[in-house]
Amino acid sequence: MSVLQGKHVLVIGEEDAKIETLEQLLSLRGMHVKSSACGVLNIDNPWLKEADLIILNHLHEGKK
């Protein structure tokens, strides 16, 4: 049993296989998962207020 079971998790990042895999793994462990692309997320999004955990996957291509 996970301490995050039943919690709301918001994953922010560009849609790709890594984000989809993360969503599936978290869901399998009983979390309610929602994802959004970085440029699409609105500050008034209700998931921002409901989220117990926010995971941000934001990489700047070409910058090191």
PyMOL commands that set and color helices and strands:
alter all, ss='L'
color gray80, all
select helices_A, chain A and resi 17-28+46-50
alter helices_A, ss='H'
color red, helices_A
select strands_A, chain A and resi 8-13+32-36+53-57
alter strands_A, ss='S'
color yellow, strands_A
deselect
rebuild
show_as cartoon
